[in-house]
């Protein structure tokens, strides 16, 4: 009987497990879902295309964005693509949220976004409860980029409200859009104010883990944490700098704002966080923290197999309900006013008829009196004869 060869001198082979894991991951590829949230015109589509060096979504035309003002509802758009680099494939899903923050009244504009995130956790949990779990559809959001308008002041109440709701559900990464519209001093002050508001308001944002056994990785994580919120310049156009270099950036009269120049913006830090160094941590944090928190909360309040209660607080339905209620109230008031007019008319008509009736009675009594007088006069004349 043949026997296995003796173990090599370097051990029994447990240390080869990472290599085995690498082969499995390389064969399966990866799946990554990123959501972009922010007002229109902040460069969300441009940044996504710049991050992944491909046109995942064509640039939007904002010349007609005001033609949909009657909808007043945040939409959710899903863009899917498959990227390949050095024979490693990644299935990328980008969740866009057009319509958010674009109206005068933005009450509950975050509801479709929050509901979408919760619905993906719910859908995945339902699939895990099925007998067959081989082909599960997973659209759980691994990272959410929240775009902050570069006002130079601080966060708006709408920003604070939705960031609070997103931070407890997803890995929230705040970014300052169009950072090239601010000076370096204004940008530094603006980012400092945002960090203070985030701390005071208790907003949870993603923090890269600091590994104590790897000083280089720990220092890189500290740099990324200190850079939040990331200042971003998005551009897919090639421009030529004064020294002849061809770079991605935006050209101005004073020079070129380079996308990948760390003296100009934090694009490289954001790309490192999302793709190069912490993509796996974003995925595992979604699985082990945010999904488990949702699952635990649902298991504590629902019976096994029970479906999720439906929400009837959709802002669109609420607005329609308010409009119908207002219209109904106006119609009731109009009918009541009309009924009052009819009542007044009937009272006036009744008084007129009663007056006419009294006049008729008076006329009849006059005629009866005249008839009696005539009869009396006639009787006296007969007696004289």
Steps between C-alpha positions, in 0.01 A plus 500: 500500500640837394553754773491878487836674485625639829410862572759753386727661747309830486188355665187304421360756252251706701686813399399426139134571579520865384624379163203264474267782597662722238429243230133475604453876505683543169271242340175636643583866459342765720174686523497858621205738535546871549226760543537869415271751673491874451335788323503523122795670339763396756684264265385163634498333158833658403667383820378141458625493142834645614536255790459192283664645186202419281172658395261306719233764456479769231511860624154631584349806334377739767340740251166319543527399864247768600237348270436221754424727793149361532632157605681624811624149571848359542562219253735201522692395189714184480800481267687170461833432337775239503856626533816298435856577602788252470250217434311575823132579447282719721127538461432864580159642586449875528184631666415856396234713670386775259254751639636510853516851644392669176178657626396783727316255727731200554304349786537121505714512184734252669225238548546319163877479562467363853223263393716366215786419737266328745325314219829350380575370851146364516525331158831336592365380834195348328726319254706357785183350647420307180593132452701583188758772565739443212413789268437783742457852366697742713454874453598600853679834491866467604586871488298819474667815369313805627574811295511829690452824309812722533326796663792583729267527801392171662259210459137581423218354715412266211861373492498433874164323492581256221858439616367394840265253334760368257780468755308240701425289191799516269869588481462876458783690332449879475664687213518872418407529134667739257778587740670710230233770556649579844840634595729277706437706817122503448501128427701423816262709714195345333622144563577586861148634554351187344706277730381700802134468397541126438646457849242721675204343320626146562503410130663164435742495208727222381834483677779288346620238750843560650708182510746509792725231349551689172636849562496601133134398458409665830664827393318486166169445683569802722571715195170393341305569820653844540418588138124447543289651360693446179530802273434386146561623147335283238594506132537246222665745260870507420660844532857618452679669787746787473793258518361286215348214701166352386279439802137460598375834625327831437663786319462858623656834414730471799609145419383138528325334795631144488282211612784279624716775650477471880586869532177579315250246638457167684399292198786253538420452869134431419594253226739326737228472764236368260709274280867452571521443876158477668248355256502166680455670836204698364341174382566315826379796710176500304462128560609479863373833634225671302327187369525326837357805676205502260453124528513509880252786518256319272536166678421665833174651376376241249408136512699252286380515140284806562516761225614852564219743583419727211568868537230742399707809569624543148545878456337491158190328639494735799513802273222362281294425810546856623399638162189280489409599855544867415294463184226314689492770770472772236217315326314453830535869580376593152197270535425638845511857362269400218258333741498815714415707192216262417376518858501880492320493168238259635447714810457811287260316271304371800474851647383635163238230464380551859472874433307437179278258687430758770417758234267251333331427835464874560346548155257212559397645833443841335289345231303302759440820699388684186269210415351505847444876473330457164276225636402712800423796277290292268299356791416846635377611161261207473350564842420865413295389204 
